[in-house]
Amino acid sequence: MAEKMLMLALSPTMEEGTIVSWHKKEGDSVSSGDVVCEVETDKATMDYESMQEGIILKILIPEGGKASVEKPIALLGEEGEDISDLLEEVQGDSSGGGGESPEKKEPAAEISDSPTARTTAAASSTPVADNTVADSGNGSRLKASPLARAMAKDAGIDLRGVTGSGPDGRIVKRDLEKLPDSQSAGRETPVPGGFTGIEERHLPVGNKRKVIARRLSESKFTAPHYYLKASVSTDSMTLSRERLNEERVKQGGAKISLNAFLMKLTAEAIKRHPIINAGWEESEIHIFGSVDIGLAVALEDGLITPVVRNCGAKGVARIDEELRGLIAKAREGKLNPEEYTGATFSISNLGSYGIEEFTAIINPPGSAILAVGSVDRVPVALEDNTISFDNRMKVTLSCDHRVIDGAVGAEFIRDLKQIIEDPLRALI
């Protein structure tokens, strides 16, 4: 009996997914566990593994189309089975199947090279980027999904220079997203007195950016943030790291990153103050048994926070090894949900950008995040009234006041400062 294949929640925060590509086509057989398509979630592009068996009788959401979780993306059944009733039910759904299906909303734009088309285009004075009437430049008909047309219109992109990767060469969303900046530059806005050097663009909001906006807004306006700042000497930590890295290089190993050192030393400070490693759950405060630290990583389409589990029980070399692997997967969009969710504490390091200090928004379910600035050489007054120079960095702890009282947060940042300035304290 024919049945619907529904969009699954491939990540804990996923509300809708975009079909990046279909690995199966209509008429193909599907078994449980088969990868039938790739889906872009709010965090990564992931394989969709079927939990059903049968023949794909109809693909409802084409490549580039979106579907909400629990909405149908295809129909499965037996070969030759009549699916007219089921198809009518799906098409009659007021939500349109729950997705933005370019095929359902309107047919793809077909642009002809006929003289009539060119005359119409000239008469209407419609920009080519609108893709309503234009030619492909070689006499062929150009196809683009409505979503791609809308994106091209907003960004001022001429679709005649874009190669489509969709069915029959159709231009779809991912083709525009892969364009170099030189092609995807937006339309200019006339400015009295001359060109400003800034090009006006309208960028579509992807799933990841929507989730980032929602989660950070909820955190900022739900959790009462307060901030504690400290200036920390880094000389001892830097010297310890240099000595360790010298030995590792001699043995053919990789150098340990500063972030791995910060994660390990922070975990040791957290073990002295378990309430820092807690979450607000309305009826109770949950003190987590494992120090799972997330490191904010900037990607082209937004932030993601790979999480190294149980940092308090791991050495700095092990933390660094796991962190490198997670960051590599993050940049490839291949992180699994369990690898970027559930951080009990987070670190955001903008020091490499030359940022001296900043405040960060808490990443739930944790109740604190450490913002790390650049290491700068600064003058320091000594007790004998002389001046010395020291390498220092500014750190800012953002705390959820529902969980962490000011004095507790201050004690933690004091102990963290002492551990960074003298890493041997981590052994005590």
Summary of the structure (lengths in Angstrom):
residues: 428
radius of gyration: 27.1
end to end distance: 66.7
largest distance: 92.2
contacts: 1314
relative contact order: 0.10
helix: 35%
strand: 25%
